[in-house]
Protein backbone atom coordinates (compact mmCIF):
# COMPACT_ATOMS: atom_id res chain seq x y z
CA UNK A 1 0.00 0.00 0.00
CA UNK A 2 1.56 3.32 -0.99
CA UNK A 3 1.44 6.56 0.94
CA UNK A 4 0.12 8.55 -1.97
CA UNK A 5 1.52 11.16 -4.31
CA UNK A 6 1.77 14.87 -3.55
CA UNK A 7 0.39 16.76 -6.55
CA UNK A 8 1.59 20.32 -6.00
CA UNK A 9 -0.46 23.27 -7.26
CA UNK A 10 1.16 26.48 -8.45
CA UNK A 11 -0.24 29.47 -10.31
CA UNK A 12 2.14 32.36 -10.96
CA UNK A 13 5.89 32.18 -10.39
CA UNK A 14 7.83 35.44 -10.48
CA UNK A 15 9.10 38.45 -8.58
CA UNK A 16 6.26 39.79 -6.47
CA UNK A 17 5.99 42.46 -3.79
CA UNK A 18 4.88 41.32 -0.30
CA UNK A 19 1.14 40.58 -0.33
CA UNK A 20 -1.60 39.82 2.14
CA UNK A 21 -4.33 38.38 -0.08
CA UNK A 22 -4.59 35.75 -2.83
CA UNK A 23 -1.28 34.33 -1.56
CA UNK A 24 -2.11 30.82 -2.75
CA UNK A 25 -1.89 31.97 -6.38
CA UNK A 26 1.65 33.39 -6.20
CA UNK A 27 5.09 31.90 -5.58
CA UNK A 28 8.20 34.06 -5.51
CA UNK A 29 10.79 32.74 -7.92
CA UNK A 30 13.49 32.71 -5.22
CA UNK A 31 11.40 30.34 -3.13
CA UNK A 32 10.51 28.28 -6.20
CA UNK A 33 14.22 27.84 -6.97
CA UNK A 34 14.87 26.70 -3.42
CA UNK A 35 11.91 24.29 -3.47
CA UNK A 36 13.04 22.64 -6.70
CA UNK A 37 16.66 22.50 -5.54
CA UNK A 38 15.68 20.64 -2.39
CA UNK A 39 13.39 18.24 -4.23
CA UNK A 40 16.39 17.40 -6.39
CA UNK A 41 18.83 17.20 -3.48
CA UNK A 42 16.57 14.92 -1.45
CA UNK A 43 15.96 12.54 -4.33
CA UNK A 44 12.28 13.22 -5.02
CA UNK A 45 10.90 11.69 -8.19
CA UNK A 46 8.84 14.22 -10.15
CA UNK A 47 6.13 12.42 -12.11
CA UNK A 48 4.14 13.35 -15.19
CA UNK A 49 0.37 13.13 -14.76
CA UNK A 50 0.31 10.03 -16.98
CA UNK A 51 2.76 8.46 -14.51
CA UNK A 52 0.65 9.57 -11.55
CA UNK A 53 -2.33 7.77 -13.03
CA UNK A 54 -0.31 4.64 -13.83
CA UNK A 55 1.10 4.57 -10.30
CA UNK A 56 -2.28 5.00 -8.63
CA UNK A 57 -3.71 2.27 -10.83
CA UNK A 58 -0.89 -0.06 -9.79
CA UNK A 59 0.57 -0.33 -13.29
CA UNK A 60 3.92 1.07 -12.13
CA UNK A 61 5.43 1.24 -8.62
CA UNK A 62 4.89 4.43 -6.62
CA UNK A 63 8.33 5.89 -5.85
CA UNK A 64 8.89 6.41 -2.11
CA UNK A 65 9.30 10.15 -2.70
CA UNK A 66 6.88 11.06 -5.45
CA UNK A 67 5.51 14.46 -6.42
CA UNK A 68 3.89 16.01 -9.47
CA UNK A 69 4.14 19.70 -10.39
CA UNK A 70 1.04 21.41 -11.80
CA UNK A 71 0.56 25.03 -12.85
CA UNK A 72 -2.88 26.53 -13.36
CA UNK A 73 -3.95 29.08 -16.02
CA UNK A 74 -0.82 29.17 -18.23
CA UNK A 75 0.82 32.48 -17.34
CA UNK A 76 3.67 33.88 -19.40
CA UNK A 77 5.71 34.07 -16.21
CA UNK A 78 5.77 30.27 -16.19
CA UNK A 79 8.04 30.49 -19.22
CA UNK A 80 10.06 33.38 -17.79
CA UNK A 81 10.63 32.08 -14.27
CA UNK A 82 9.45 28.50 -13.65
CA UNK A 83 10.53 26.75 -16.83
CA UNK A 84 14.26 27.61 -16.58
CA UNK A 85 14.35 26.12 -13.08
CA UNK A 86 12.46 23.00 -14.14
CA UNK A 87 14.74 22.56 -17.15
CA UNK A 88 17.84 22.80 -14.95
CA UNK A 89 16.70 19.73 -12.99
CA UNK A 90 14.98 17.97 -15.91
CA UNK A 91 11.70 18.08 -13.97
CA UNK A 92 8.47 17.53 -15.92
CA UNK A 93 5.43 19.71 -15.28
CA UNK A 94 1.77 19.94 -16.23
CA UNK A 95 0.37 23.34 -17.23
CA UNK A 96 -3.42 23.63 -17.39
CA UNK A 97 -4.56 26.05 -20.11
CA UNK A 98 -7.75 28.07 -20.55
CA UNK A 99 -8.37 27.39 -24.21
CA UNK A 100 -10.30 30.57 -25.10
CA UNK A 101 -8.01 32.87 -23.07
CA UNK A 102 -4.68 31.90 -24.66
CA UNK A 103 -2.54 34.95 -25.39
CA UNK A 104 -4.88 37.25 -23.45
CA UNK A 105 -4.60 39.02 -20.08
CA UNK A 106 -6.03 37.18 -17.06
CA UNK A 107 -9.09 39.41 -16.96
CA UNK A 108 -10.66 37.72 -13.93
CA UNK A 109 -7.97 39.38 -11.79
CA UNK A 110 -9.63 42.74 -12.49
CA UNK A 111 -12.62 41.62 -10.42
CA UNK A 112 -10.34 41.78 -7.36
CA UNK A 113 -8.68 45.02 -8.39
CA UNK A 114 -5.44 43.28 -9.34
CA UNK A 115 -3.26 43.74 -12.40
CA UNK A 116 -4.04 41.26 -15.18
CA UNK A 117 -0.93 39.21 -16.03
CA UNK A 118 -0.57 37.89 -19.59
CA UNK A 119 -1.27 34.28 -20.45
CA UNK A 120 1.03 32.40 -22.81
CA UNK A 121 0.51 32.66 -26.55
CA UNK A 122 -0.10 29.68 -28.81
CA UNK A 123 3.44 29.96 -30.12
CA UNK A 124 4.90 29.92 -26.63
CA UNK A 125 2.81 26.89 -25.69
CA UNK A 126 4.03 24.96 -28.73
CA UNK A 127 7.61 25.96 -27.92
CA UNK A 128 7.29 24.57 -24.41
CA UNK A 129 5.47 21.46 -25.65
CA UNK A 130 8.44 20.76 -27.92
CA UNK A 131 10.73 21.23 -24.91
CA UNK A 132 8.86 18.55 -22.94
CA UNK A 133 6.29 20.47 -20.90
CA UNK A 134 2.88 18.79 -20.68
CA UNK A 135 -0.38 20.65 -21.17
CA UNK A 136 -3.90 19.94 -19.99
CA UNK A 137 -7.22 21.74 -19.95
CA UNK A 138 -8.41 24.31 -17.42
CA UNK A 139 -11.71 24.75 -19.23
CA UNK A 140 -12.54 26.98 -22.17
CA UNK A 141 -13.59 30.14 -20.35
CA UNK A 142 -12.46 29.78 -16.68
CA UNK A 143 -15.92 29.46 -15.14
CA UNK A 144 -17.03 27.81 -11.91
CA UNK A 145 -18.35 24.63 -13.47
CA UNK A 146 -20.42 23.47 -10.49
CA UNK A 147 -22.25 26.82 -10.43
CA UNK A 148 -23.35 27.07 -14.07
CA UNK A 149 -26.02 25.21 -16.02
CA UNK A 150 -24.90 21.62 -16.70
CA UNK A 151 -25.15 22.19 -20.47
CA UNK A 152 -22.83 25.20 -20.14
CA UNK A 153 -20.40 23.13 -18.08
CA UNK A 154 -20.50 20.25 -20.56
CA UNK A 155 -19.81 22.59 -23.48
CA UNK A 156 -16.95 24.30 -21.65
CA UNK A 157 -15.29 21.00 -20.78
CA UNK A 158 -15.69 19.58 -24.29
CA UNK A 159 -14.76 22.77 -26.15
CA UNK A 160 -11.55 23.15 -24.21
CA UNK A 161 -10.39 19.64 -25.04
CA UNK A 162 -11.17 20.05 -28.75
CA UNK A 163 -9.53 23.46 -28.98
CA UNK A 164 -6.38 22.42 -27.16
CA UNK A 165 -6.02 19.24 -29.22
CA UNK A 166 -6.21 21.40 -32.34
CA UNK A 167 -3.54 23.70 -30.89
CA UNK A 168 -1.18 20.98 -29.73
CA UNK A 169 -1.79 18.36 -32.40
CA UNK A 170 -2.03 15.70 -29.72
CA UNK A 171 -4.51 14.14 -27.31
CA UNK A 172 -5.34 16.20 -24.21
CA UNK A 173 -5.86 13.72 -21.38
CA UNK A 174 -5.80 15.81 -18.23
CA UNK A 175 -8.17 18.40 -16.76
CA UNK A 176 -8.17 20.91 -13.90
CA UNK A 177 -11.41 22.35 -12.48
CA UNK A 178 -11.32 26.17 -12.57
CA UNK A 179 -11.44 27.58 -9.03
CA UNK A 180 -11.59 23.94 -7.91
CA UNK A 181 -15.34 24.11 -8.60
CA UNK A 182 -16.69 20.59 -9.08
CA UNK A 183 -19.34 18.19 -7.89
CA UNK A 184 -20.30 14.65 -8.86
CA UNK A 185 -22.11 15.82 -12.01
CA UNK A 186 -19.15 17.93 -13.20
CA UNK A 187 -16.75 15.06 -12.49
CA UNK A 188 -18.84 12.77 -14.67
CA UNK A 189 -18.94 15.39 -17.43
CA UNK A 190 -15.13 15.41 -17.43
CA UNK A 191 -15.15 11.61 -17.62
CA UNK A 192 -17.58 11.53 -20.54
CA UNK A 193 -15.50 14.19 -22.34
CA UNK A 194 -12.63 11.71 -22.41
CA UNK A 195 -10.20 13.00 -19.80
CA UNK A 196 -8.07 10.44 -17.97
CA UNK A 197 -7.50 12.55 -14.85
CA UNK A 198 -8.76 15.77 -13.32
CA UNK A 199 -7.43 17.67 -10.33
CA UNK A 200 -9.17 19.73 -7.68
CA UNK A 201 -8.11 22.29 -5.07
CA UNK A 202 -8.85 19.93 -2.19
CA UNK A 203 -5.80 19.41 -0.01
CA UNK A 204 -4.23 16.02 0.50
CA UNK A 205 -2.18 13.26 -1.04
CA UNK A 206 -3.54 11.45 -4.10
CA UNK A 207 -4.12 7.77 -3.38
CA UNK A 208 -5.76 4.86 -5.18
CA UNK A 209 -9.05 5.38 -3.32
CA UNK A 210 -9.81 8.58 -5.22
CA UNK A 211 -11.60 8.87 -8.49
CA UNK A 212 -9.01 9.68 -11.15
CA UNK A 213 -11.28 12.58 -12.15
CA UNK A 214 -11.18 14.13 -8.64
CA UNK A 215 -7.59 14.05 -7.42
CA UNK A 216 -6.54 16.29 -4.52
CA UNK A 217 -3.59 18.68 -4.65
CA UNK A 218 -1.51 20.81 -2.31
CA UNK A 219 -1.38 24.55 -2.98
CA UNK A 220 2.07 26.11 -2.72
CA UNK A 221 1.59 29.67 -1.48
CA UNK A 222 3.52 32.92 -1.52
CA UNK A 223 4.05 32.69 2.24
CA UNK A 224 5.40 29.14 2.37
CA UNK A 225 8.85 28.86 3.91
CA UNK A 226 11.00 25.91 2.86
CA UNK A 227 9.93 24.12 6.04
CA UNK A 228 6.29 24.85 5.23
CA UNK A 229 6.79 23.62 1.70
CA UNK A 230 8.11 20.26 2.87
CA UNK A 231 5.40 19.96 5.50
CA UNK A 232 2.91 20.13 2.63
CA UNK A 233 4.89 17.73 0.46
CA UNK A 234 5.14 15.12 3.21
CA UNK A 235 1.61 15.58 4.58
CA UNK A 236 -0.46 12.44 4.01
CA UNK A 237 -3.79 13.47 5.54
CA UNK A 238 -7.13 13.19 3.81
CA UNK A 239 -8.34 16.08 1.64
CA UNK A 240 -10.05 18.91 3.49
CA UNK A 241 -13.64 19.67 2.57
CA UNK A 242 -16.08 17.50 0.70
CA UNK A 243 -13.97 15.23 -1.47
CA UNK A 244 -15.61 13.59 -4.45
CA UNK A 245 -14.69 9.91 -4.22
CA UNK A 246 -16.61 8.09 -6.90
CA UNK A 247 -14.84 5.29 -8.72
CA UNK A 248 -11.69 3.86 -7.09
CA UNK A 249 -8.60 4.15 -9.26
CA UNK A 250 -7.31 0.71 -8.32
CA UNK A 251 -8.05 -1.74 -11.11
CA UNK A 252 -9.37 0.95 -13.46
Secondary structure, 3 states (H helix, E strand, C coil): CCCCEEEEEECEEECCCCCCCCHHHEEEHHHHHHHHHHHHHCCCEECCHHHHHHHHCCCCCCCCCEEEEEEEECEHHHHHHHHHHHHHHCCCCEEEECCCCCCCECHHHHHHCCCCCEECCHHHHHHHHHCCCEEEECCCCCCCHHHCCHHHHHHHHHHHHHHHHHHHCCCCCEEECHHHCCCHHHHHHHHHHCCCEEEEEEECCECCCCCCCCEEEEECCCCCCHHHHHHHHHCCCCCCCCCCCCCCCCCC
